[in-house]
């Protein structure tokens, strides 16, 4: 049986966010699952609330920006 290592996900709204969302999980898989769900949710929000039509490149850029904000670490 493998030992479960707790993981922490830190996900700010932007690079200057002084109070990012911090979640702790029992294992790495749960942490990644939560982070991916949150990224998808935020990306959907960005697309739905954009005042302009977003091209495929715009969506890709927004996804890259969101992924850069997520930090997952073993605790």
Secondary structure as UniProt FT lines:
FT   STRAND          7..11
FT   TURN            15..16
FT   STRAND          21..25
FT   HELIX           28..49
FT   HELIX           56..69
FT   STRAND          70..74
//
